[in-house]
Amino acid sequence: MDVLVLGSDQLDGVTRAELRTLWGRAFGDRFSDLDAEHAFGGVHVVVRAGDTIVGHASAVPRRIRFGDRQWRIVGYVEAVATDPERQGEGLGRRTMEALHREIAARWPVAMLSTGRATGFYESLGWERWFGDSYTRTSSGVVRDGEHGGLMVLRLDPAVVPDLSVDVTCEDRPGDAW
Ligand SMILES: CC(C)(COP(=O)(O)OP(=O)(O)OC[C@H]1O[C@@H](n2cnc3c(N)ncnc32)[C@H](O)[C@@H]1OP(=O)(O)O)[C@@H](O)C(=O)NCCC(=O)NCCS
């Protein structure tokens, strides 16, 4: 098993296609092409077993505003997946622990949005976001429906002392959060 740390600019077309296949297998219809685009532009942990990619997680820089503090660049975690045939073997944990090291070297805080894996991330030190979430769009700041799946990893807790304030991201194509 090889755990590789790579920048998006180091991923060739073949590797990107392999990743798209992994995400399709792990997420099924829940994962769109825009979700795939969101995974690029930062740092990846790619786990290879022989010729096959069996695990992935990436973190990309995003501008986020906590409460009424200044906007900050944080790491935003995307496309965390273990091949369904290899789940439950500790690969997801290994992948995320490697990504945490990359995050810690770049950003004081990371965030992610998850539907089903809250317990997985909590076991890795992530905390649930309790405040409301918003998106800054070209027509103003809009409330983000009934999200509920936002989580935060606080490498430097002083940057985000309160998990119950509003949090705002910049809009992007596809899911903003
Ligand atoms: C979530 C996912 C990446 C976990 O990968 P994995 O390789 O199976 O995880 P691990 O084997 O390293 O499990 C680590 C721990 O998290 C737990 N765990 C795994 N998936 C979990 C989930 N969905 N909810 C709660 N806990 C979970 C495991 O029981 C294990 O606990 P333990 O250390 O006490 O034994 C994998 O299930 C997956 O690819 N799911 C589909 C895609 C997805 O939902 N990705 C996350 C979306 S943000």
The ligand as an ORCA input file, in Angstrom:
! r2SCAN-3c Opt
* xyz 0 1
  C     -16.461      7.228      5.038
  C     -15.353      6.329      4.460
  C     -14.343      7.199      3.702
  C     -14.645      5.616      5.621
  O     -13.577      4.866      5.069
  P     -13.091      3.475      5.696
  O     -11.824      3.121      5.022
  O     -14.190      2.480      5.666
  O     -12.842      3.926      7.213
  P     -11.944      3.192      8.317
  O     -11.958      1.713      8.064
  O     -10.619      3.864      8.402
  O     -12.794      3.527      9.609
  C     -12.320      4.409     10.609
  C     -13.341      4.474     11.735
  O     -14.509      5.200     11.316
  C     -15.670      4.382     11.453
  N     -16.549      4.675     10.320
  C     -16.333      4.377      9.032
  N     -17.323      4.863      8.261
  C     -18.192      5.472      9.093
  C     -19.420      6.166      8.895
  N     -19.954      6.346      7.685
  N     -20.050      6.679      9.992
  C     -19.502      6.498     11.234
  N     -18.346      5.869     11.478
  C     -17.706      5.341     10.422
  C     -15.153      2.963     11.444
  O     -16.041      2.097     12.144
  C     -13.816      3.099     12.157
  O     -14.000      3.137     13.543
  P     -12.911      2.438     14.529
  O     -11.601      3.116     14.253
  O     -13.472      2.702     15.895
  O     -12.916      0.996     14.126
  C     -15.937      5.240      3.531
  O     -16.967      4.563      4.241
  C     -16.530      5.767      2.225
  O     -15.813      5.912      1.234
  N     -17.851      6.036      2.207
  C     -18.551      6.460      0.993
  C     -18.170      7.876      0.628
  C     -18.412      8.850      1.767
  O     -19.473      8.873      2.374
  N     -17.356      9.670      2.053
  C     -17.402     10.675      3.087
  C     -18.281     11.757      2.654
  S     -17.881     13.343      3.256
*
